[in-house]
Amino acid sequence: MIAPRAYSQVGNTPLIKLNLPETDNCASVWLKIESGNPTGSFKDRMAISVIGNALTRGDLTEKQTVIEYTGGSTGSALAFACASAGINFMAIFSDAFSDLKRRTMEAFGAEVITVSSHGRGITPELIQEMKAICAHKVKALDGFYADQFGSKDVVLGYEPMGTEIAGQIDQKVDLFCASVGTGGALMGTLSGLNASGLFPKTVALEPLQSPLLTTGRGGPHRVEGIGVGFYPPFLDDQKVDDILAIDQDEAFEMRDILAVRHGIFCGTSTGLNVVGAIKLAKKMSPHQNVVTLGCDSGLKYLN
Ligand SMILES: Cc1ncc(COP(=O)(O)O)c(C=O)c1O
C-alpha cells in the first residue's frame, strides 16, 4: 500500500523561535506549530501512521470499517486519514464533547454514533460506555480498532516531528518539553530527535489542577487533550528526566498572549507547553535552546 497522496498535507510544519520578553537573558524557546495540518492538529501525524501502517502490513483492508471511541480530535484526524485512503470510519462519540468536532468528523464522511451523556458531562462511566460500544461494533462489523491508547503506530507517527525539528533548528536542543495525554507526541518526537543525534533533557508537563504524575492524584481541569486521569500509556519514565505541573490559568493566559501579541492562535495545551518552556528556559543560559509543541489550532475551540 502506497500512502494516499493526501497524507502529504501532514507535517513539514514551521518551527518558530518565540520573541518573548520573559526569556531575555535565558534560553531561547522554540515552538513547533502544528495548526497547519489538515484537521488543525498534530493528531493527523498519528492518524496517518495508524491507518497507513495497518494497510501496509495487511492488518487493515480497504473493505473494513475503522472504529474508535473519541472525544473528537483523534476522531477528526482518523476521519481525515480514512477518507484519504477510501476507507469507512465510525466514531463512537458523545454529546459531552464539542459539536464542532462531530461536524468535522462528518465533513470527512465519518459515521458518528453519539452516546448520550444525560447532561452529566464527561464522566468515567460515559467513557466506559463509549469503550464498550466501540468493542461491540468492532466485533459485530469485523471492523478495525484504531486503538489510540495502545497502537505502537501512534508513537511512530510522531517521530517525523522530531526529525523535522532537528533539521530546522541547526543548533543543539538542550531541553524538550510537552504536555501529555497518551504521551505519544512527547515520546515519538523525542525518538525522532534521538534518531537525528539530538539528546535533550526531556520534561513532561501536566495541569497543576490534575497532578496525577507529580502527586498520584488526578482532578478536574479545563485543558483539553491532556491530563486524562490515568497514567499516559506511552509515557516511558526511563526516558523522561522530570515532570512539571503548570497552572491552567497561566496556560489560558499564555494562549491569549500568543494569539494577541504574537499572531499564533493555538489551543490551551499549547499555552501550557509555552508556560512550561519559559519556566524551564529561565533556569538555563542564553546560548541554550528549549523546544516545545504547538499541538493544535485555537480555531478548534471557538465554540
Ligand atoms: C490538544 C491536545 N494537546 C495535547 C495532547 C497530548 O498528546 P498525546 O496524547 O500524544 O500525549 C492532545 C492529545 O489528545 C491534544 O488533543
The ligand as a Tripos MOL2 file, in Angstrom:
@<TRIPOS>MOLECULE
LIG
   16    16     1     0     0
SMALL
NO_CHARGES

@<TRIPOS>ATOM
      1 C1         -4.9440   19.4900   22.1160 C.3       1 LIG1
      2 C2         -4.0560   18.3810   22.5830 C.ar      1 LIG1
      3 N1         -2.9000   18.6870   23.1640 N.ar      1 LIG1
      4 C3         -2.0680   17.7260   23.6230 C.ar      1 LIG1
      5 C4         -2.3860   16.3970   23.5180 C.ar      1 LIG1
      6 C5         -1.4370   15.3590   24.0670 C.3       1 LIG1
      7 O1         -0.9260   14.4780   23.0960 O.3       1 LIG1
      8 P1         -0.5850   12.9750   23.4380 P.3       1 LIG1
      9 O2         -1.8720   12.2230   23.5640 O.co2     1 LIG1
     10 O3          0.2050   12.4920   22.2740 O.co2     1 LIG1
     11 O4          0.1960   12.9510   24.7130 O.co2     1 LIG1
     12 C6         -3.5810   16.0560   22.9100 C.ar      1 LIG1
     13 C7         -3.9780   14.6670   22.7920 C.2       1 LIG1
     14 O5         -5.1480   14.3430   22.6060 O.2       1 LIG1
     15 C8         -4.4380   17.0740   22.4310 C.ar      1 LIG1
     16 O6         -5.6350   16.7850   21.8440 O.3       1 LIG1
@<TRIPOS>BOND
     1     1     2 1
     2     2     3 ar
     3     2    15 ar
     4     3     4 ar
     5     4     5 ar
     6     5     6 1
     7     5    12 ar
     8     6     7 1
     9     7     8 1
    10     8     9 2
    11     8    10 1
    12     8    11 1
    13    12    13 1
    14    12    15 ar
    15    13    14 2
    16    15    16 1
@<TRIPOS>SUBSTRUCTURE
     1 LIG1         1 GROUP 0 **** ****
